[in-house]
Amino acid sequence: MAIPVFARITFAAVFMFFGAGSFAQTIRQGEANPKPVGDGLPNPYPARTIDWAKLPAGMPWGAVVGALPGPDGLLYVSHRCFENSCVGRKEPPVLVFNASGQVVKTWGVGLFAFPHGYFMESNGDIWFTDAAGAGTTTGGTPPGLGSQVLKYDKGGKQLMALGRAGVAGTPDKGLFTQPTAVIINSKGEIFIAEGHDGEIANRISKFTKDGAFIKTIVTGGTAPGQVKIPHCLAFDAQEHLFVCDRGNNRISVFDQDGGLIAVWKQWGRPSGIMIAKDGTMYVTDSESGGDRNPGWKKGIRIGSATTGEITAFIPDTEATTNDPSGAEAISFYNGALLGAVVRRRELERFTK
């Protein structure tokens, strides 16, 4: 296979191997902003629609933060209400659709201020992070809401609450500051990222399945092995932890104790990530094209979670605007690729 242009960029390289036939990655450093990747690559999902999922009459779409296919065949969509905040809003932040795009259930009114991270376990239990706090759109943590990581069953019954509602702090004290993402490993251990504005928190911590703090495994900063605005989390098949290190314009990959495996800057400014069982990685870039990552286009980059090679690109409809746009979270449902769009308040559906 020919080596793509981005892979020929000169980097200081360190190879780290984790057993024969397993994960072998390159720590790539050196250039602050490598050549933009996307133009000239094929778009495997050229058909885009936004009106396939029908809301109840009179209800507006809010800032969509995630769409998760459930084990029951339904689609569980979370949005941040119409004002990009659910404080005082009447629209339910959780919408459940069937395969025909019809709403079959809604819930969540009054439960969240700024729903952000969104993760579903295999049994259908759903985790949220409520990132309300200093630096978020809400302008502060409202009383009784925010600064928590919350678990519900698919019907909306609360199963666990980590942190203290409306109180920011550090995870070793049982508190969170702008929690952005949550993910669960095969042992049931909980990984939580914090730091939505890039100025405070910026860390990833590990907890037992019962929510007891184990340790902070990644701290904030710009050096390799640190993170700034850790916006999303994902595991590959070997349960290496992939982080959308958005404030540093890179994907950072760690082991489950925070050991650095890879730093990849060819994926743009990542907001969301999905890794399929076959190792195909989908990364959303909703903030390039402007001052944050000049020269790069917003869109969805597709490639390998093992080699880091990018093989396809779905450009956003506003790929070069200065404003954030396009999908932040991504998922598959009934053969289509779904993009959760915050600023335009859309649930994009991409098909071949």
N, C-alpha and C positions, 0 to 999 in steps of 0.2 A: 504494500500500500504506500502511495506517495505521502511524504510527510507534509502536512498542511503548512501554510505560511506562518501561522502563529507559533507552531512548534519549532520553527527554525530561529526564533528570536534567541539571542544569547542570554542565558541566565547562569548565575552561579548555581550549581546543582549538587544536591546530596541525595543519594539513593538509599532508601530504607526498605528492607525486605522483611516480610512477616511470614516466612515459611514458603516452601515450594508450592507453586501454583496458586498462591493466595495473593493478597493485596501488595502491589509494589508501586510506590508512588515517587514522584520527584518533587522535592522542595524547590520551588522556583522563586528566585528573588532577583534583584538587580535593577530592573526597570520599574519605575514608579507607575508607568502607564504604557503597557505594551501596545502594539498595533491593534486597532479595533478588529474584532472578529464578528462576522455576520454577513457582510456583503459578499455576494457570489455563492453563498451556500444555498442548497435547495430548501424550499418550504414544503414540508410533507403534509401540512394541514392548511391549505390555502382558503378553504371555505370558512367564513366567520359569520356567526349569527349571534344576536343578543336578545332576541324576543321570544325564545323558545320556552322559557320558564315563565309561567303566568302567575302574577301576584293577585291576592284578593282585591276586589274592586275598591278603588280609592286609595290603595296603599302604594306609596312610592318606594322605589328601590333605595336602599341606603348604601353606604360604603361597604362593598362586599369584601370580606376578609378570608373566606374559605368555603369550599364545597367538598364534602366528604361522602363517598359512597358507603352506605351501611351494609351490614351482613344480611339485612332484610330486603335488599334490592332498592331501597329508597335513597334519596340524595338529601343530605343534611347540610344546609347552607347557613352560614353565619354572616351577618352584616352589622355594621356599626351605626345603624339607623340613619335617617336622612341627613342629619346635621353633622355626620362624622363623629357623633357622640350620642349615646343612648340616655344621657341624663335628662329626665323629664319628658322623654319621647314615648309615644303610645304604640309605635310599630314594634312587633315582636322581633327580637334579634336572631331568632332561630326559625328557619323556614324549612319544612320537610316536603320534598317533591317526589312524585312518582315518575316512572320512566317517560310518561307522556308530557311531563312538564307542568302537571297540575299540583297545586298545594293540597296536601292531605292533613297537615298539622302545623301549628305554630306554637312557640313558647318562648319564655325568657324575659318578658316585660318586667323591668325593675330589678333584674338580676345583675346587670353589668353597667359600667359607665363607659368604658372604652375597650370592648372586646377586641383582642388582637391575635394571640396565638391560638391555634385550633388543631386538635389532634384526636383521632379516634382509635381506640383499641379494637382488637379483632372481634370482641364480643359486642361492640356497638357503644360502649361507654365513651363519653366525649369529655375531653379536657379543654379548658379555656384559660387564657391569661387575660386578666383585666389590667391593662397597662396605664390606666389613668394615674396622673401624678404630674409633678413638675416637668415642664417641657412638652407635654402632650397637648392635643387639641383642646382638651377640657380646661386647661389652664390651672390645674390643681386637682388634688384628689378630693372628690366630694364626700361628705360624711356618709359612712355606711357602705361605700362602694370603692372599688379600685384597689390596686396594689395586692391583688390576690391571684392564686392559681386554683382553679375550681374544677371539680369533676362531677359530671351528671350522667345518669343513664339516658338512653335515647329518647325517653319520654319527658325529661326535664326534672327528674328527681335528683336532688343534690346528694352525692355520695361522699365527697371529701372537699375540704376547704383548707388550703395552705396559705399562711400569711394572715394578717389582721386587716379587715376591711377598713379602708381609708387611712391606713397608717403605713408610711414608707419606712424602710430600714434595711438591715443586712440579713442575709439568710441564716447566718449562724445564730442570730437572735430570733429566728422564726418570722422574719419580715422580708418584704421584697420592695424593690424600687423599679418601677416601670418594667414589669415582667413582660417579655416580648414573645417567648416561645416555650413550649413544653413538649417533651417526647418521653416515651417509656421503652426500656429495653426488654429483652426476652425474660429477664429475671424479675421484671416488675419495678426495677429501680427507675427513679424519676430524674430527668435532667431538665433544668430550667435556665433560660437565658434572660438577662436583664439589661436594660439600657436603651431606651428608644430614642433619646435625643442626642446621644453621643457624648454628652457632657458629664453625666453621672452614671453610677453603677458600672455598666460594661463588664459583665462577668457571666460565667456559666457554672452552675453548682449542681451537685449530685446528692440525691436523697434516697432513703430506703423506700420500699414499696408502701410503707405506712406513713411516709412523709417526714421521717426524721432526717435532719441534716447530716450528711456525711462529710463533705468538704467542697470548697470552691475549687474547681479543676482548671479553670481558665480565667485570667484576670484581664483588665482593660489596658489598651495601649495600641501602638502602631507597629511594634516589632513583631517578627514572626513568632507565632505561639501566643500572641495576645489578640484581643478582639475590640472592635469599636462598632457599636450598634449591631450586636448579634441578633439579626432580624428573624432568622428561622433555623430550624434544626432538622436533620434527617439521618437515618442509619442506612448503610448499605447492607448487603447480605451477611457480611462478616461483622456487622455492628460497629464499624468505624463511624465516628460522629462527624457529620458534615455540617458546617456552620456557614450561613450567609453572613459573612463578615462585612456588612454593607458599608459601614463607615470607612473601611480600608479598601473598598473596591476589590474584594477578593473572596474566594471560597477558601476557608481554612478547614483542614481535616485533622482530627485528633483521635487518639485511642480513648477508652472510657475513663482513664485517669488524667486526661488532659495532656498526654504526650503528643507532641506535634508530629504529624505524618506528612502533610502536604500543604503548600500555599499556592493557590492557582489564581492568577490575575486575568486569565484569558476569558473568564465568564462574565465580564462587565461588572456592573454594580448590582449584586444580587439581592432580591427581596424574598424570593420563595424558591423552594427546591423540592423535587420529587425524584426518587430513585426506584425504578422498576425492578422486578425480580431478576430480569436478565442483565442488569447493570447499566441500562440506559438511564442517563440523568437528564432531567429537565430543569432548567434554571430560569426564573423570571427576572428580568431587569426592568424595573419601572422608574428608574431615576437617572439613567444616563441621558445623553443628548443635550445636556445643559451644563451649568457651572460645576455640578458635582462630579461629572466624569466626561469632560469635553471630548468630542470626536467619536464617541460611541453611540450606537443606536439602541433605543429601548426595544424590548421584545423578549422572546423566549428562545434560549439557546439549548440545543439538544446534542448530547454526545455520550461519552463513556465516563462512568464514575471510577473506572479502574485506571485508564490512561490519561484522562483529562482532555482527550481529543474532542473537538466540537465538529459535528458533521452536518448540522442543519440549523436553520434559524427562521423563526416566525416573527417578522417585524411588526411592531405595534403600529396602529393607525396614526399615532402622533410620535413617531420614532425619534424625531430630532427636536421636539419642543423643549423649552427650558423647564416647563412644569412637569412634575411627576405624572405619569399616566401608565396605562397598560396594567396587565395582570401582576398582582403581588403574590398570590398563592395559586397553586396549580394542582390538578388531579385528573384522573380518568374516570369516565362514567359512561357505560353503554357504548363503548367504542369511540367516544369523542373525548377530546382534550378540553378541559374547562379551565378558564382563567378568572380569578376573583379580582375585580377591578375596584379600587378604592375611589380615586378622584372622579371618574366618570360614572360611578355607581352602576356597574354592569356585571353580569355573569356571562362572560364570553364562552361560546361553544365553537371549537375548531374541529373540522372534519376534513377528510380527504376528498 
